[in-house]
């Protein structure tokens, strides 16, 4: 799994670099992921050398949080992230993810944690409104 994540991270870094070269700055880009996409949002978002407008992760987890903290980019503590998770998620245990996110927050990462009574899904309009609000807030400060 580690090799797959590293390859995926390298591919995403290349894609982001190519987009920046074409005039699409990451400072105006929100990286968003659900489940394993959330894992990649955390993994790439806090390691990439340029700040994003925002990071959004839904119903995912943090792969090796202590390794991530050792490999943070110089701009990682300037990133803003919304991390949502369901208290009834049968695939990715709520308590473990909450602990992982707390570890990252204690280390100084700017993560907004929101929990919903839901399984491994998006909690309809309630959660979508939170996501919309977070994203809109990232662009009012540009």
N, C-alpha and C positions, 0 to 999 in steps of 0.2 A: 504494500500500500504506500509506503514512504516514497518509493521510486516513482510511482504513478502520480503522487501529489507533486513531487518536485518537477516532473515533466510537464504536468498541467500548469504549474506556476510559471515555468519558463515560457511556455506557449502564450500564456496570458500576458506576461511581461513584454514579450515580442509584439503581441497584438496592440497593447497599450502604447508602446513606443512608436509603432507604425501609425497609429491614430494621432498621436501627438505630432508626428512629422507631417501629417496631412492637415494639421490645423485644428484638431479636436483635443483641446487640453483636458487632462484629467481633473483639473480644478473646476471644470464645468461638467463633470461626469459623475453619475451615481452608480456605484457597483452594487448590484442586488442579487441575492441568491436565496433559493429555497432548498432546505434539506442539505444535500451534499454541495449544492450551489452556495449555501450559507457558509459551509466549511471553507470553500474556495474564496469567498468574499473576505472572510477573516484572514485567511492565509495570505492572500495577495494584497489585500487592502492595507495591512499593517507592515508589510515587507517592501512594497513598491516604493521607489525613491521619490515619487511625486505625490502631493496631496490630492485627494479626491474631493469633489463637492460633498459627498457623503457615502456612507456604506450602510447597506440594509441587509440584515440576515434574518431569515424566518425559519423556524423549526429545524435548526441545525445544531452543530456543536463546534468545539475548537479542537483541532487535531494537535496534540502535544503542546499545551499552553506554555510550558516552561521553555521548550525549544523556541517557540514563537517569541517569547520575551527576550531571549538571547539574540534573536535575529531581527529585531525591530529596525525599520528604516529610520533615518534621521528625522523624518516628518511624522512618524507614527503617532506621537503624542498630540499632534495637531489635527489628526483625523477625527471625524465625528461619525459615530455608528449608532444605529438603532438595531437592537437585537430583540426579536420577539420569539416567544416559545409558549407551547401549550402545557398546562398543568396535567393534562390527561394524555400526553403523547405516549403511545405504546411502543414506538420505534426508537426514540431518542429520549432517554429518561430525563425528566424535568430537573430533578435535584442535582444530578451530575453536571448538566449544562449550566445551571445557575451557579454552581461552585466555580466552574471554569471561567465564566464571565466575571464573577467577583474577583478571582485571581488577577485577571487582566485589568480590572478597574483599580484594584489596590496598587498595581504597578504603574498607574498613571494614565491608562488609556481611557479615552473619553467615549464611554459606551452607555447609551440609554437602554435600560432593560425594561421590557414590557411583557407581562404574562397575561395569557388569556385562558379561559376555560374552553379548551379545545383539544382535539387529538392531533394527528400529524397532518395538518391542513392549514388553511387560512380562515380566520374566524369572521368571514363575511365583512360587511360594511364597517363594523366596529374596528377591526384590525386594519382594514384598508384606509380608513380615515386617519388612523395614527400614522401609517406609512406615508400617506399623502401630506399630512401636516409636517412630518419630519423632512421630507424632500423639499417642500415649498420653503421651509425655514432655511434650508441650505442655500437657496438661491436669492433670498432677500439680502444676504450679507455680501454678495459678489459685487 
